Amino acid sequence: MQIIWRQRARMSLAKIIRYISNEDPQAAQAILERLQSAILPVADHPYLYRPGRVPGTRELVAHPNYVLVYRVTLERIEVVNVIHARQEYPSL
């Protein structure tokens, strides 16, 4: 299945990477690569990870601090958000 990153997920990822790169650009690049590569196995095994807290989503702990929230459709995998593991999600 094709994997696409929705705008909200791309924006969240960019914000995370900008924040980390202010302190350590190399760490930011490593996190970016780790998060982008973590979703790849989902293309072959879309239901591998736990059901999400938001109905219709699934959650992949891609790093001890970051969770990729994705949705499985008939045609593709949509990464809908990237959240910090300690972030209240969904927000109340």
Backbone as XML, in Angstrom:
<?xml version="1.0"?>
<chain id="A" units="angstrom">
  <residue number="1" name="MET">
    <atom name="N" x="0.840" y="-1.192" z="0.000"/>
    <atom name="CA" x="0.000" y="0.000" z="0.000"/>
    <atom name="C" x="0.878" y="1.246" z="0.000"/>
  </residue>
  <residue number="2" name="GLN">
    <atom name="N" x="0.346" y="2.274" z="-0.598"/>
    <atom name="CA" x="1.029" y="3.562" z="-0.632"/>
    <atom name="C" x="0.896" y="4.243" z="0.729"/>
  </residue>
  <residue number="3" name="ILE">
    <atom name="N" x="1.948" y="4.916" z="1.158"/>
    <atom name="CA" x="1.930" y="5.681" z="2.405"/>
    <atom name="C" x="1.992" y="7.159" z="2.049"/>
  </residue>
  <residue number="4" name="ILE">
    <atom name="N" x="1.051" y="7.928" z="2.586"/>
    <atom name="CA" x="1.099" y="9.378" z="2.390"/>
    <atom name="C" x="1.080" y="10.062" z="3.757"/>
  </residue>
  <residue number="5" name="TRP">
    <atom name="N" x="1.722" y="11.204" z="3.818"/>
    <atom name="CA" x="1.742" y="12.013" z="5.030"/>
    <atom name="C" x="0.762" y="13.164" z="4.829"/>
  </residue>
  <residue number="6" name="ARG">
    <atom name="N" x="-0.283" y="13.212" z="5.650"/>
    <atom name="CA" x="-1.258" y="14.301" z="5.575"/>
    <atom name="C" x="-0.593" y="15.594" z="6.063"/>
  </residue>
  <residue number="7" name="GLN">
    <atom name="N" x="-1.188" y="16.716" z="5.720"/>
    <atom name="CA" x="-0.597" y="18.010" z="6.043"/>
    <atom name="C" x="-0.337" y="18.167" z="7.538"/>
  </residue>
  <residue number="8" name="ARG">
    <atom name="N" x="-1.279" y="17.779" z="8.361"/>
    <atom name="CA" x="-1.101" y="17.929" z="9.811"/>
    <atom name="C" x="0.114" y="17.143" z="10.294"/>
  </residue>
  <residue number="9" name="ALA">
    <atom name="N" x="0.297" y="15.932" z="9.778"/>
    <atom name="CA" x="1.447" y="15.115" z="10.168"/>
    <atom name="C" x="2.748" y="15.761" z="9.698"/>
  </residue>
  <residue number="10" name="ARG">
    <atom name="N" x="2.760" y="16.269" z="8.476"/>
    <atom name="CA" x="3.966" y="16.934" z="7.960"/>
    <atom name="C" x="4.304" y="18.166" z="8.796"/>
  </residue>
  <residue number="11" name="MET">
    <atom name="N" x="3.283" y="18.917" z="9.178"/>
    <atom name="CA" x="3.504" y="20.119" z="9.992"/>
    <atom name="C" x="4.011" y="19.752" z="11.387"/>
  </residue>
  <residue number="12" name="SER">
    <atom name="N" x="3.431" y="18.726" z="11.987"/>
    <atom name="CA" x="3.876" y="18.283" z="13.310"/>
    <atom name="C" x="5.319" y="17.800" z="13.261"/>
  </residue>
  <residue number="13" name="LEU">
    <atom name="N" x="5.637" y="17.021" z="12.237"/>
    <atom name="CA" x="7.001" y="16.513" z="12.088"/>
    <atom name="C" x="7.983" y="17.668" z="11.896"/>
  </residue>
  <residue number="14" name="ALA">
    <atom name="N" x="7.636" y="18.626" z="11.068"/>
    <atom name="CA" x="8.518" y="19.775" z="10.835"/>
    <atom name="C" x="8.755" y="20.561" z="12.125"/>
  </residue>
  <residue number="15" name="LYS">
    <atom name="N" x="7.712" y="20.728" z="12.924"/>
    <atom name="CA" x="7.836" y="21.454" z="14.191"/>
    <atom name="C" x="8.772" y="20.714" z="15.148"/>
  </residue>
  <residue number="16" name="ILE">
    <atom name="N" x="8.628" y="19.406" z="15.225"/>
    <atom name="CA" x="9.493" y="18.585" z="16.081"/>
    <atom name="C" x="10.948" y="18.709" z="15.633"/>
  </residue>
  <residue number="17" name="ILE">
    <atom name="N" x="11.177" y="18.578" z="14.342"/>
    <atom name="CA" x="12.539" y="18.621" z="13.814"/>
    <atom name="C" x="13.163" y="20.004" z="14.017"/>
  </residue>
  <residue number="18" name="ARG">
    <atom name="N" x="12.397" y="21.061" z="13.806"/>
    <atom name="CA" x="12.911" y="22.422" z="14.054"/>
    <atom name="C" x="13.323" y="22.588" z="15.511"/>
  </residue>
  <residue number="19" name="TYR">
    <atom name="N" x="12.482" y="22.116" z="16.415"/>
    <atom name="CA" x="12.762" y="22.243" z="17.846"/>
    <atom name="C" x="14.057" y="21.512" z="18.211"/>
  </residue>
  <residue number="20" name="ILE">
    <atom name="N" x="14.186" y="20.274" z="17.758"/>
    <atom name="CA" x="15.379" y="19.488" z="18.080"/>
    <atom name="C" x="16.620" y="20.091" z="17.426"/>
  </residue>
  <residue number="21" name="SER">
    <atom name="N" x="16.487" y="20.573" z="16.204"/>
    <atom name="CA" x="17.653" y="21.091" z="15.484"/>
    <atom name="C" x="18.216" y="22.363" z="16.111"/>
  </residue>
  <residue number="22" name="ASN">
    <atom name="N" x="17.414" y="23.070" z="16.893"/>
    <atom name="CA" x="17.934" y="24.243" z="17.601"/>
    <atom name="C" x="19.031" y="23.858" z="18.583"/>
  </residue>
  <residue number="23" name="GLU">
    <atom name="N" x="18.933" y="22.669" z="19.147"/>
    <atom name="CA" x="19.927" y="22.192" z="20.110"/>
    <atom name="C" x="20.955" y="21.262" z="19.476"/>
  </residue>
  <residue number="24" name="ASP">
    <atom name="N" x="20.490" y="20.412" z="18.546"/>
    <atom name="CA" x="21.373" y="19.382" z="17.992"/>
    <atom name="C" x="20.917" y="18.984" z="16.589"/>
  </residue>
  <residue number="25" name="PRO">
    <atom name="N" x="21.456" y="19.635" z="15.563"/>
    <atom name="CA" x="21.036" y="19.339" z="14.192"/>
    <atom name="C" x="21.235" y="17.878" z="13.784"/>
  </residue>
  <residue number="26" name="GLN">
    <atom name="N" x="22.290" y="17.248" z="14.264"/>
    <atom name="CA" x="22.518" y="15.839" z="13.917"/>
    <atom name="C" x="21.447" y="14.944" z="14.534"/>
  </residue>
  <residue number="27" name="ALA">
    <atom name="N" x="21.072" y="15.234" z="15.757"/>
    <atom name="CA" x="20.007" y="14.464" z="16.402"/>
    <atom name="C" x="18.690" y="14.668" z="15.666"/>
  </residue>
  <residue number="28" name="ALA">
    <atom name="N" x="18.448" y="15.879" z="15.216"/>
    <atom name="CA" x="17.218" y="16.165" z="14.469"/>
    <atom name="C" x="17.164" y="15.341" z="13.193"/>
  </residue>
  <residue number="29" name="GLN">
    <atom name="N" x="18.279" y="15.264" z="12.485"/>
    <atom name="CA" x="18.325" y="14.472" z="11.253"/>
    <atom name="C" x="18.103" y="12.989" z="11.554"/>
  </residue>
  <residue number="30" name="ALA">
    <atom name="N" x="18.693" y="12.508" z="12.640"/>
    <atom name="CA" x="18.526" y="11.100" z="13.019"/>
    <atom name="C" x="17.071" y="10.793" z="13.372"/>
  </residue>
  <residue number="31" name="ILE">
    <atom name="N" x="16.428" y="11.691" z="14.100"/>
    <atom name="CA" x="15.015" y="11.507" z="14.458"/>
    <atom name="C" x="14.152" y="11.523" z="13.205"/>
  </residue>
  <residue number="32" name="LEU">
    <atom name="N" x="14.414" y="12.459" z="12.311"/>
    <atom name="CA" x="13.655" y="12.543" z="11.065"/>
    <atom name="C" x="13.743" y="11.227" z="10.291"/>
  </residue>
  <residue number="33" name="GLU">
    <atom name="N" x="14.948" y="10.723" z="10.128"/>
    <atom name="CA" x="15.131" y="9.466" z="9.395"/>
    <atom name="C" x="14.445" y="8.305" z="10.102"/>
  </residue>
  <residue number="34" name="ARG">
    <atom name="N" x="14.540" y="8.289" z="11.428"/>
    <atom name="CA" x="13.916" y="7.199" z="12.186"/>
    <atom name="C" x="12.397" y="7.220" z="12.052"/>
  </residue>
  <residue number="35" name="LEU">
    <atom name="N" x="11.799" y="8.390" z="12.160"/>
    <atom name="CA" x="10.346" y="8.483" z="12.066"/>
    <atom name="C" x="9.860" y="8.162" z="10.655"/>
  </residue>
  <residue number="36" name="GLN">
    <atom name="N" x="10.587" y="8.646" z="9.654"/>
    <atom name="CA" x="10.181" y="8.369" z="8.275"/>
    <atom name="C" x="10.325" y="6.890" z="7.927"/>
  </residue>
  <residue number="37" name="SER">
    <atom name="N" x="11.358" y="6.246" z="8.433"/>
    <atom name="CA" x="11.547" y="4.827" z="8.105"/>
    <atom name="C" x="10.658" y="3.912" z="8.947"/>
  </residue>
  <residue number="38" name="ALA">
    <atom name="N" x="10.252" y="4.364" z="10.129"/>
    <atom name="CA" x="9.435" y="3.525" z="11.014"/>
    <atom name="C" x="8.095" y="3.161" z="10.393"/>
  </residue>
  <residue number="39" name="ILE">
    <atom name="N" x="7.558" y="4.034" z="9.570"/>
    <atom name="CA" x="6.232" y="3.793" z="8.987"/>
    <atom name="C" x="6.288" y="2.822" z="7.811"/>
  </residue>
  <residue number="40" name="LEU">
    <atom name="N" x="7.437" y="2.608" z="7.217"/>
    <atom name="CA" x="7.535" y="1.805" z="5.996"/>
    <atom name="C" x="6.970" y="0.384" z="6.123"/>
  </residue>
  <residue number="41" name="PRO">
    <atom name="N" x="7.222" y="-0.357" z="7.212"/>
    <atom name="CA" x="6.644" y="-1.707" z="7.313"/>
    <atom name="C" x="5.117" y="-1.731" z="7.322"/>
  </residue>
  <residue number="42" name="VAL">
    <atom name="N" x="4.501" y="-0.616" z="7.654"/>
    <atom name="CA" x="3.042" y="-0.538" z="7.696"/>
    <atom name="C" x="2.437" y="-0.761" z="6.309"/>
  </residue>
  <residue number="43" name="ALA">
    <atom name="N" x="3.178" y="-0.441" z="5.264"/>
    <atom name="CA" x="2.678" y="-0.644" z="3.898"/>
    <atom name="C" x="2.335" y="-2.109" z="3.653"/>
  </residue>
  <residue number="44" name="ASP">
    <atom name="N" x="3.113" y="-3.014" z="4.226"/>
    <atom name="CA" x="2.866" y="-4.448" z="4.057"/>
    <atom name="C" x="2.026" y="-5.052" z="5.177"/>
  </residue>
  <residue number="45" name="HIS">
    <atom name="N" x="2.028" y="-4.409" z="6.335"/>
    <atom name="CA" x="1.304" y="-4.932" z="7.507"/>
    <atom name="C" x="0.548" y="-3.789" z="8.187"/>
  </residue>
  <residue number="46" name="PRO">
    <atom name="N" x="-0.521" y="-3.297" z="7.579"/>
    <atom name="CA" x="-1.187" y="-2.090" z="8.082"/>
    <atom name="C" x="-1.805" y="-2.223" z="9.475"/>
  </residue>
  <residue number="47" name="TYR">
    <atom name="N" x="-2.118" y="-3.429" z="9.894"/>
    <atom name="CA" x="-2.766" y="-3.603" z="11.202"/>
    <atom name="C" x="-1.798" y="-4.126" z="12.257"/>
  </residue>
  <residue number="48" name="LEU">
    <atom name="N" x="-0.512" y="-3.979" z="12.009"/>
    <atom name="CA" x="0.523" y="-4.474" z="12.906"/>
    <atom name="C" x="0.513" y="-3.752" z="14.250"/>
  </residue>
  <residue number="49" name="TYR">
    <atom name="N" x="0.192" y="-2.469" z="14.255"/>
    <atom name="CA" x="0.300" y="-1.671" z="15.472"/>
    <atom name="C" x="-1.059" y="-1.450" z="16.130"/>
  </residue>
  <residue number="50" name="ARG">
    <atom name="N" x="-1.017" y="-0.980" z="17.364"/>
    <atom name="CA" x="-2.213" y="-0.901" z="18.211"/>
    <atom name="C" x="-3.274" y="0.044" z="17.649"/>
  </residue>
  <residue number="51" name="PRO">
    <atom name="N" x="-4.538" y="-0.256" z="17.954"/>
    <atom name="CA" x="-5.612" y="0.681" z="17.594"/>
    <atom name="C" x="-5.375" y="2.015" z="18.303"/>
  </residue>
  <residue number="52" name="GLY">
    <atom name="N" x="-5.709" y="3.091" z="17.628"/>
    <atom name="CA" x="-5.466" y="4.418" z="18.178"/>
    <atom name="C" x="-6.514" y="4.859" z="19.174"/>
  </residue>
  <residue number="53" name="ARG">
    <atom name="N" x="-6.193" y="5.919" z="19.875"/>
    <atom name="CA" x="-7.134" y="6.503" z="20.837"/>
    <atom name="C" x="-8.262" y="7.233" z="20.132"/>
  </residue>
  <residue number="54" name="VAL">
    <atom name="N" x="-8.023" y="7.624" z="18.887"/>
    <atom name="CA" x="-9.064" y="8.228" z="18.056"/>
    <atom name="C" x="-9.624" y="7.115" z="17.180"/>
  </residue>
  <residue number="55" name="PRO">
    <atom name="N" x="-10.938" y="6.901" z="17.189"/>
    <atom name="CA" x="-11.519" y="5.825" z="16.380"/>
    <atom name="C" x="-11.086" y="5.913" z="14.913"/>
  </residue>
  <residue number="56" name="GLY">
    <atom name="N" x="-10.767" y="4.753" z="14.356"/>
    <atom name="CA" x="-10.373" y="4.688" z="12.956"/>
    <atom name="C" x="-8.898" y="4.911" z="12.705"/>
  </residue>
  <residue number="57" name="THR">
    <atom name="N" x="-8.124" y="5.085" z="13.792"/>
    <atom name="CA" x="-6.681" y="5.285" z="13.638"/>
    <atom name="C" x="-5.921" y="4.155" z="14.311"/>
  </residue>
  <residue number="58" name="ARG">
    <atom name="N" x="-4.635" y="4.108" z="14.022"/>
    <atom name="CA" x="-3.713" y="3.181" z="14.669"/>
    <atom name="C" x="-2.504" y="4.000" z="15.101"/>
  </residue>
  <residue number="59" name="GLU">
    <atom name="N" x="-1.741" y="3.477" z="16.077"/>
    <atom name="CA" x="-0.605" y="4.215" z="16.617"/>
    <atom name="C" x="0.652" y="3.360" z="16.625"/>
  </residue>
  <residue number="60" name="LEU">
    <atom name="N" x="1.718" y="3.938" z="16.125"/>
    <atom name="CA" x="3.011" y="3.278" z="16.044"/>
    <atom name="C" x="3.991" y="4.079" z="16.897"/>
  </residue>
  <residue number="61" name="VAL">
    <atom name="N" x="4.541" y="3.450" z="17.924"/>
    <atom name="CA" x="5.567" y="4.109" z="18.733"/>
    <atom name="C" x="6.865" y="4.000" z="17.939"/>
  </residue>
  <residue number="62" name="ALA">
    <atom name="N" x="7.195" y="5.081" z="17.237"/>
    <atom name="CA" x="8.330" y="5.076" z="16.314"/>
    <atom name="C" x="9.644" y="5.417" z="17.005"/>
  </residue>
  <residue number="63" name="HIS">
    <atom name="N" x="9.536" y="5.956" z="18.200"/>
    <atom name="CA" x="10.691" y="6.395" z="18.987"/>
    <atom name="C" x="10.154" y="6.488" z="20.410"/>
  </residue>
  <residue number="64" name="PRO">
    <atom name="N" x="10.993" y="6.322" z="21.431"/>
    <atom name="CA" x="10.456" y="6.421" z="22.798"/>
    <atom name="C" x="9.673" y="7.708" z="23.065"/>
  </residue>
  <residue number="65" name="ASN">
    <atom name="N" x="9.990" y="8.770" z="22.333"/>
    <atom name="CA" x="9.305" y="10.044" z="22.554"/>
    <atom name="C" x="8.224" y="10.378" z="21.539"/>
  </residue>
  <residue number="66" name="TYR">
    <atom name="N" x="8.119" y="9.620" z="20.448"/>
    <atom name="CA" x="7.210" y="10.016" z="19.370"/>
    <atom name="C" x="6.339" y="8.871" z="18.868"/>
  </residue>
  <residue number="67" name="VAL">
    <atom name="N" x="5.082" y="9.212" z="18.618"/>
    <atom name="CA" x="4.083" y="8.258" z="18.137"/>
    <atom name="C" x="3.565" y="8.752" z="16.789"/>
  </residue>
  <residue number="68" name="LEU">
    <atom name="N" x="3.533" y="7.848" z="15.816"/>
    <atom name="CA" x="2.937" y="8.156" z="14.517"/>
    <atom name="C" x="1.498" y="7.664" z="14.544"/>
  </residue>
  <residue number="69" name="VAL">
    <atom name="N" x="0.566" y="8.542" z="14.263"/>
    <atom name="CA" x="-0.851" y="8.195" z="14.209"/>
    <atom name="C" x="-1.209" y="8.056" z="12.734"/>
  </residue>
  <residue number="70" name="TYR">
    <atom name="N" x="-1.772" y="6.900" z="12.382"/>
    <atom name="CA" x="-2.099" y="6.680" z="10.973"/>
    <atom name="C" x="-3.467" y="6.046" z="10.818"/>
  </residue>
  <residue number="71" name="ARG">
    <atom name="N" x="-3.981" y="6.168" z="9.595"/>
    <atom name="CA" x="-5.290" y="5.620" z="9.248"/>
    <atom name="C" x="-5.098" y="4.700" z="8.041"/>
  </residue>
  <residue number="72" name="VAL">
    <atom name="N" x="-5.788" y="3.580" z="8.059"/>
    <atom name="CA" x="-5.741" y="2.627" z="6.949"/>
    <atom name="C" x="-7.003" y="2.815" z="6.116"/>
  </residue>
  <residue number="73" name="THR">
    <atom name="N" x="-6.832" y="3.065" z="4.823"/>
    <atom name="CA" x="-7.970" y="3.142" z="3.912"/>
    <atom name="C" x="-7.859" y="1.973" z="2.933"/>
  </residue>
  <residue number="74" name="LEU">
    <atom name="N" x="-8.808" y="1.855" z="2.052"/>
    <atom name="CA" x="-8.763" y="0.771" z="1.068"/>
    <atom name="C" x="-7.562" y="0.886" z="0.140"/>
  </residue>
  <residue number="75" name="GLU">
    <atom name="N" x="-7.123" y="2.108" z="-0.114"/>
    <atom name="CA" x="-6.087" y="2.336" z="-1.118"/>
    <atom name="C" x="-4.727" y="2.718" z="-0.569"/>
  </residue>
  <residue number="76" name="ARG">
    <atom name="N" x="-4.672" y="3.193" z="0.689"/>
    <atom name="CA" x="-3.395" y="3.700" z="1.186"/>
    <atom name="C" x="-3.359" y="3.783" z="2.706"/>
  </residue>
  <residue number="77" name="ILE">
    <atom name="N" x="-2.173" y="4.099" z="3.193"/>
    <atom name="CA" x="-1.944" y="4.402" z="4.601"/>
    <atom name="C" x="-1.769" y="5.915" z="4.684"/>
  </residue>
  <residue number="78" name="GLU">
    <atom name="N" x="-2.504" y="6.560" z="5.576"/>
    <atom name="CA" x="-2.392" y="8.009" z="5.751"/>
    <atom name="C" x="-1.837" y="8.301" z="7.140"/>
  </residue>
  <residue number="79" name="VAL">
    <atom name="N" x="-0.638" y="8.872" z="7.193"/>
    <atom name="CA" x="-0.087" y="9.324" z="8.470"/>
    <atom name="C" x="-0.790" y="10.642" z="8.763"/>
  </residue>
  <residue number="80" name="VAL">
    <atom name="N" x="-1.559" y="10.667" z="9.850"/>
    <atom name="CA" x="-2.387" y="11.844" z="10.126"/>
    <atom name="C" x="-1.806" y="12.775" z="11.183"/>
  </residue>
  <residue number="81" name="ASN">
    <atom name="N" x="-0.881" y="12.255" z="12.017"/>
    <atom name="CA" x="-0.287" y="13.116" z="13.033"/>
    <atom name="C" x="0.974" y="12.471" z="13.581"/>
  </residue>
  <residue number="82" name="VAL">
    <atom name="N" x="1.831" y="13.309" z="14.136"/>
    <atom name="CA" x="3.014" y="12.869" z="14.874"/>
    <atom name="C" x="2.905" y="13.557" z="16.220"/>
  </residue>
  <residue number="83" name="ILE">
    <atom name="N" x="2.879" y="12.780" z="17.288"/>
    <atom name="CA" x="2.694" y="13.372" z="18.612"/>
    <atom name="C" x="3.822" y="12.951" z="19.542"/>
  </residue>
  <residue number="84" name="HIS">
    <atom name="N" x="4.093" y="13.802" z="20.525"/>
    <atom name="CA" x="5.049" y="13.452" z="21.570"/>
    <atom name="C" x="4.364" y="12.444" z="22.482"/>
  </residue>
  <residue number="85" name="ALA">
    <atom name="N" x="5.103" y="11.480" z="22.957"/>
    <atom name="CA" x="4.528" y="10.410" z="23.776"/>
    <atom name="C" x="3.849" y="10.944" z="25.038"/>
  </residue>
  <residue number="86" name="ARG">
    <atom name="N" x="4.287" y="12.068" z="25.544"/>
    <atom name="CA" x="3.686" y="12.638" z="26.755"/>
    <atom name="C" x="2.571" y="13.638" z="26.455"/>
  </residue>
  <residue number="87" name="GLN">
    <atom name="N" x="2.351" y="13.890" z="25.193"/>
    <atom name="CA" x="1.322" y="14.854" z="24.792"/>
    <atom name="C" x="-0.067" y="14.285" z="25.063"/>
  </residue>
  <residue number="88" name="GLU">
    <atom name="N" x="-0.957" y="15.131" z="25.558"/>
    <atom name="CA" x="-2.348" y="14.714" z="25.733"/>
    <atom name="C" x="-2.963" y="14.582" z="24.348"/>
  </residue>
  <residue number="89" name="TYR">
    <atom name="N" x="-3.404" y="13.379" z="24.044"/>
    <atom name="CA" x="-3.947" y="13.124" z="22.707"/>
    <atom name="C" x="-5.061" y="12.109" z="22.819"/>
  </residue>
  <residue number="90" name="PRO">
    <atom name="N" x="-6.195" y="12.347" z="22.243"/>
    <atom name="CA" x="-6.570" y="13.613" z="21.608"/>
    <atom name="C" x="-6.770" y="14.687" z="22.659"/>
  </residue>
  <residue number="91" name="SER">
    <atom name="N" x="-6.595" y="15.916" z="22.255"/>
    <atom name="CA" x="-6.752" y="17.013" z="23.212"/>
    <atom name="C" x="-8.222" y="17.116" z="23.604"/>
  </residue>
  <residue number="92" name="LEU">
    <atom name="N" x="-8.440" y="17.406" z="24.850"/>
    <atom name="CA" x="-9.814" y="17.480" z="25.377"/>
    <atom name="C" x="-10.393" y="18.864" z="25.210"/>
  </residue>
</chain>
